[in-house]
Amino acid sequence: MIAHPARYRCNRPISAHDLPPLVPMSEGNRSLTPVFRSRFPDVAHGAGEHDLVSVVIPVYNRGDLLRRALASVASQSWRSIEAIVVDDGSEEDISAVVAEFGGVARIVRQANSGVTAARNRGLQEARGEFIAFLDSDDWWDSSKISAQVALLRARPDVVMAWTDMRAVDGSGAVRAPRYLKTFYDTSYNRLDSGRALPAVGPLGALAPGCPDTICDAPVRIGDIFCDMLYGNLVHTSTVLVRRTRIVAGGGFDPMLARTGEDYEFHLRSCFFGPVALIDESLVSYRIGAGDQLTSAKWAYERARNALTAVTYWLDAAGPAIKQSPRDLRRRLAELERWCGERRVLLGENGGIPHLVASLRHDPLEVQSWVLLLIAVWPRSLRNMLLSSWRSRPAWARRRH
């Protein structure tokens, strides 16, 4: 079984000095077991080029959107930066867009293989001490990378830093200035931030080298590995992670090929030690587009990949997980129900086994009983019942 780092529990805001530093990963006290490590591709080696930040950008078509993303990389106040654009079999000429940013960006091409393979290819090409991820339709504030590097420099025990994000529409208009906790509402509603992710002070006090424009941004630092089992708290375009984490823990899981692969990856990052949230929107996240992997047509695959991730981390981490067996069964019941619900709502076969599995974990999972009854009705009646299910009031929606 995997030995997990000691947990820090505190019911009050604390300073950075209150958190005892963890032993650096290089000393090997928080490694994955060889069998579990073999699940994840070996995509990085060595310490990387000092101070260099490598930005991995997977892209399939979207040339105009990619231009905006690359412009935000080129405009970073942190100047030691490279962008690896992984062209995942685009039908457009992406190379012309990348060439506009030749001093910063370079292109790597592969046959269309999905976002997981594209990100892993980018990690193989990355030369930096730090790794960032940027989706081709998102973009960064100019201070984003400088702020994160300053924090990771000041706190060598922190494995990963992420930020809040704003939601923008196709025209770039801001629809929600603070969107992270809205997008991951269920996960953040469950999180006891004072315990798991306590505020440790303003960024300027913790990292004197941070940009002046965001020195007042609140910073939260904590060990959230067990909390992440209940849902993702981290958005990929907001992340900066140490290369040492990639070397020790591997790349994105190839089993989670097309969507939802980021949840397991960030959960794995949290295994290696404390992580930090810069509680300021430094990323613009595009919403409302049909080509996004968060769209409804990918919902079943997201649900299945979340179930896969939680299931094999429960097997791997074993005694390190502090939740009660009953709570873990409820979590698995929710995930199975989410998978079954997606199948039923899409009018596809395969929902019933998930719903039965949900009820095996928790016979009191009421929504699984309702969905199971809907799933076994004739199709003509099922559609009418599903319409009522979709329009049920908010208080009746206990989400995954």
C-alpha positions in Angstrom: 0.0 0.0 0.0 1.0 3.6 -0.5 2.1 5.6 2.5 0.5 9.0 2.3 2.0 12.2 3.7 1.0 13.4 7.1 -2.2 15.5 7.1 -2.4 19.0 8.4 -5.6 19.9 10.3 -6.3 23.3 11.6 -9.5 25.2 12.3 -8.1 28.7 12.0 -6.3 30.7 9.4 -2.5 30.0 9.6 0.6 31.6 8.3 3.0 29.9 5.9 5.4 29.3 8.8 2.8 27.3 10.6 2.9 24.6 8.0 5.8 22.2 8.6 7.8 21.7 5.4 7.5 18.3 3.8 10.5 16.3 2.8 11.3 17.1 -0.9 10.1 14.5 -3.3 13.6 13.9 -4.4 14.2 12.1 -1.1 11.7 9.5 -2.2 9.4 9.3 0.8 6.2 9.7 -1.2 6.7 7.5 -4.2 4.0 5.4 -6.0 4.3 1.7 -5.8 5.9 0.2 -9.0 2.8 -1.5 -10.1 0.6 1.6 -9.7 3.3 3.8 -11.3 3.3 1.6 -14.4 -0.2 2.7 -15.2 1.1 6.2 -16.1 3.4 7.0 -19.0 7.0 7.9 -18.3 7.0 11.3 -20.0 9.7 13.4 -18.2 13.2 12.9 -16.9 15.7 15.1 -15.1 15.4 18.4 -13.3 14.6 20.4 -16.4 16.0 23.8 -17.4 16.2 26.1 -14.4 13.5 28.8 -14.3 12.0 27.7 -17.6 8.2 27.2 -17.7 6.9 24.8 -20.4 3.3 25.4 -21.5 1.6 22.4 -23.1 -1.3 23.4 -25.5 -3.2 20.6 -27.2 -5.1 21.7 -30.3 -7.5 20.3 -32.9 -8.3 23.0 -35.5 -9.4 26.3 -33.6 -6.6 28.3 -35.3 -8.2 31.7 -34.4 -8.7 30.7 -30.7 -5.1 29.3 -30.6 -3.8 32.7 -31.6 -5.4 34.3 -28.6 -4.0 31.6 -26.3 -0.5 32.0 -27.6 -0.7 35.7 -27.4 -1.4 35.4 -23.7 1.6 33.1 -23.3 3.9 35.6 -25.2 2.7 38.5 -23.0 3.5 36.9 -19.7 5.7 39.0 -17.4 7.6 35.8 -16.7 10.0 35.8 -19.7 11.6 32.3 -19.4 8.8 30.4 -21.1 8.1 28.1 -24.0 4.9 26.9 -25.5 4.6 23.4 -27.0 1.6 23.3 -29.3 0.6 19.7 -30.0 -1.4 19.5 -33.2 -3.7 16.5 -32.7 -4.3 15.9 -36.4 -5.9 19.2 -37.3 -7.5 19.8 -40.6 -6.6 23.4 -40.5 -3.1 24.8 -41.0 -2.2 25.3 -37.4 1.5 25.8 -38.2 0.9 29.3 -39.7 -0.6 30.5 -36.4 2.2 29.0 -34.3 4.8 30.6 -36.6 3.5 34.1 -35.6 4.9 33.3 -32.1 8.1 31.7 -33.2 10.2 33.2 -30.4 8.0 31.5 -27.8 6.1 28.6 -29.5 6.9 25.5 -31.4 4.6 22.9 -33.0 4.6 19.1 -32.6 2.3 17.1 -34.8 0.6 13.7 -34.3 -2.2 11.7 -35.8 -5.5 12.5 -34.1 -5.4 10.6 -30.8 -7.3 12.7 -28.3 -6.4 15.2 -25.6 -4.7 12.8 -23.3 -2.2 11.6 -25.9 -1.7 15.2 -27.0 -0.9 16.4 -23.5 1.5 13.5 -22.9 3.3 14.3 -26.1 3.7 17.8 -25.0 5.1 16.7 -21.7 7.6 14.6 -23.5 8.8 17.7 -25.4 8.8 20.0 -22.4 12.2 21.2 -21.2 11.2 23.3 -18.2 11.6 23.1 -14.5 7.9 24.0 -14.3 5.0 22.8 -16.4 1.8 24.6 -17.2 -1.3 23.6 -19.2 -3.4 25.8 -21.4 -6.4 24.8 -23.5 -6.5 26.4 -26.9 -9.7 28.3 -26.2 -8.6 29.8 -22.9 -6.1 32.6 -22.2 -4.1 34.0 -19.2 -3.6 37.3 -17.5 0.0 38.5 -18.0 0.9 38.0 -14.3 -0.3 34.4 -14.0 2.9 32.5 -14.4 5.0 35.1 -12.5 2.7 34.8 -9.5 2.8 31.0 -9.5 6.5 30.7 -9.9 7.1 33.2 -7.1 4.9 31.1 -4.8 6.5 27.8 -5.7 9.9 29.3 -5.2 8.9 30.6 -1.8 7.3 27.3 -0.8 9.4 24.4 -2.0 7.1 21.9 -0.2 4.2 22.9 -2.5 3.8 20.6 -5.5 1.3 22.5 -7.6 -0.4 25.9 -7.7 -3.6 26.8 -9.4 -5.8 29.9 -9.6 -9.4 31.0 -9.9 -10.8 31.8 -13.4 -13.4 34.0 -15.0 -16.0 32.7 -17.4 -16.2 34.4 -20.8 -18.4 33.9 -23.8 -17.5 33.6 -27.4 -17.0 37.4 -27.8 -14.8 37.6 -24.8 -17.4 39.3 -22.6 -17.1 38.3 -18.9 -20.1 36.3 -17.7 -18.8 35.4 -14.3 -15.7 37.0 -12.7 -15.1 34.2 -10.2 -16.1 30.9 -11.9 -13.9 28.1 -10.4 -16.2 27.4 -7.5 -19.2 27.7 -9.8 -17.9 25.2 -12.3 -16.8 22.8 -9.6 -19.7 23.7 -7.3 -20.4 20.3 -5.8 -16.8 19.7 -4.9 -16.3 23.1 -3.4 -19.6 22.9 -1.5 -18.3 19.8 0.2 -14.9 21.1 1.0 -14.2 22.3 4.5 -11.7 25.0 3.4 -10.7 26.0 6.9 -9.6 22.5 7.6 -8.2 21.2 4.3 -7.2 24.4 2.4 -6.7 27.1 5.0 -5.8 30.7 4.1 -2.2 31.5 4.8 -2.0 35.1 3.9 -1.7 37.4 0.9 0.6 36.4 -2.0 2.9 39.4 -1.5 3.7 38.3 2.0 4.4 34.7 1.1 6.3 35.4 -2.2 7.9 38.8 -2.2 8.9 38.5 -5.8 5.3 38.3 -7.1 3.8 40.9 -9.4 2.7 44.1 -7.6 -0.7 44.0 -9.3 -1.8 40.8 -7.5 0.3 41.0 -4.3 -3.0 41.2 -2.3 -4.4 37.9 -3.7 -5.3 35.5 -1.0 -3.4 32.2 -0.9 -4.7 28.9 0.4 -2.3 26.0 1.1 -3.2 22.5 2.2 -3.2 18.7 1.7 -6.4 18.0 -0.2 -5.7 14.5 -1.5 -8.6 12.8 0.4 -10.9 15.8 -0.4 -10.2 15.4 -4.1 -11.7 11.9 -4.0 -15.1 13.7 -3.7 -14.6 15.7 -6.9 -12.2 17.9 -8.8 -11.1 21.2 -7.3 -8.5 22.1 -9.9 -9.0 23.4 -13.5 -6.2 22.5 -15.9 -5.7 25.8 -17.6 -5.0 27.4 -14.2 -2.3 24.9 -13.1 1.5 25.3 -12.7 3.1 22.1 -11.5 6.7 21.1 -10.7 8.5 18.9 -13.2 9.5 16.7 -10.2 5.9 15.8 -9.9 5.7 14.6 -13.5 9.0 12.7 -13.2 7.8 11.0 -10.0 4.1 10.4 -10.9 4.0 10.2 -14.7 1.7 11.8 -17.3 -2.0 11.6 -18.0 -3.5 8.2 -17.8 -4.0 6.8 -21.4 -7.0 4.8 -20.2 -8.8 8.1 -19.8 -8.5 9.1 -23.4 -10.8 11.9 -24.4 -12.3 13.8 -21.5 -12.2 13.9 -17.7 -8.5 12.8 -17.7 -7.5 15.9 -15.8 -9.3 14.9 -12.6 -7.2 11.9 -12.0 -4.0 13.8 -13.0 -4.6 16.5 -10.4 -5.7 14.0 -7.8 -2.4 12.3 -8.3 -0.5 15.6 -8.0 -2.3 16.1 -4.6 -1.0 12.8 -3.4 2.6 14.0 -3.5 2.2 16.9 -1.0 0.5 20.2 -0.2 -0.9 22.3 -3.0 -1.8 26.0 -3.3 -4.7 28.0 -4.6 -4.0 31.6 -5.5 -7.6 32.8 -5.0 -7.7 35.3 -7.8 -9.0 35.0 -11.4 -5.9 34.9 -13.6 -7.4 32.8 -16.4 -10.2 33.4 -18.9 -12.3 30.3 -19.5 -14.5 30.1 -22.6 -18.0 28.8 -22.0 -21.0 27.9 -24.1 -19.2 26.3 -27.1 -20.4 23.0 -28.5 -16.9 21.8 -29.4 -15.8 21.8 -25.8 -15.0 18.5 -24.0 -17.2 19.7 -21.1 -20.3 19.6 -23.4 -23.2 17.3 -22.7 -22.3 14.7 -25.4 -19.2 13.8 -23.4 -20.9 13.6 -20.1 -21.0 9.8 -19.8 -17.3 9.5 -20.6 -16.5 12.1 -17.9 -18.6 10.2 -15.4 -17.0 6.9 -16.3 -13.5 8.3 -16.1 -14.2 9.9 -12.7 -15.4 6.5 -11.4 -12.3 4.8 -12.8 -10.0 7.3 -11.2 -11.6 7.1 -7.7 -11.9 3.3 -7.8 -8.2 2.7 -8.5 -7.0 5.3 -6.1 -9.1 3.7 -3.3 -7.3 0.5 -4.2 -3.9 2.1 -4.3 -4.0 4.5 -1.4 -5.6 2.1 1.1 -5.0 3.0 4.7 -3.9 6.5 3.7 -7.5 7.4 3.0 -9.2 8.9 6.1 -12.8 8.7 5.1 -15.0 6.1 6.7 -16.0 3.0 4.6 -19.6 4.1 4.6 -18.6 7.5 3.2 -16.5 5.9 0.5 -19.4 3.6 -0.5 -21.7 6.6 -0.8 -19.1 8.2 -3.1 -18.9 5.2 -5.3 -22.7 5.0 -5.3 -22.9 8.6 -6.5 -20.4 7.9 -9.3 -22.1 4.8 -10.5 -25.4 6.7 -10.4 -23.9 9.5 -12.4 -22.7 7.0 -15.1 -26.1 5.3 -15.2 -28.0 8.6 -15.3 -25.9 9.8 -18.3 -26.6 6.6 -20.2 -30.3 6.8 -19.5 -30.6 10.5 -20.4 -28.7 9.9 -23.7 -31.1 7.1 -24.6 -28.3 4.6 -24.6 -28.1 1.0 -23.3 -25.7 0.3 -20.4 -27.3 2.4 -17.7 -28.9 -0.4 -15.7 -25.6 -2.1 -14.6 -24.3 1.2 -13.3 -27.5 1.9 -11.4 -27.5 -1.7 -9.9 -23.9 -1.2 -8.8 -24.9 2.1 -7.2 -27.5 0.4 -5.1 -25.1 -2.3 -4.1 -22.8 0.4 -2.6 -25.7 2.3 -1.0 -29.3 0.8 -1.0 -30.5 4.2 0.2 -29.4 6.0 -3.0 -32.9 7.2 -3.9 -32.1 8.7 -7.3 -30.6 5.4 -8.4 -33.9 3.7 -7.6 -35.9 6.3 -9.5 -33.6 6.1 -12.5 -33.6 2.3 -12.5 -37.4 2.3 -12.6 -37.3 4.8 -15.5 -34.8 2.7 -17.4 -36.9 -0.5 -17.4 -40.1 1.2 -18.7 -40.9 1.0 -22.5 -39.2 3.7 -24.5 -42.4 5.7 -25.2 -43.1 6.1 -21.5 -39.5 6.5 -20.6 -39.1 9.7 -22.6 -42.1 11.3 -20.7 -40.6 10.2 -17.3 -37.1 11.5 -18.3 -38.7 14.9 -19.1 -40.0 15.1 -15.5 -36.6 13.9 -14.2 -34.8 16.7 -16.0 -37.2 19.4 -14.7 -37.1 18.2 -11.1 -36.4 21.1 -8.6 -33.0 22.0 -7.4 -33.5 20.6 -3.9 -34.0 17.1 -5.4 -30.7 17.2 -7.3 -28.1 15.5 -5.1 -25.2 15.7 -7.6 -22.1 13.6 -8.0 
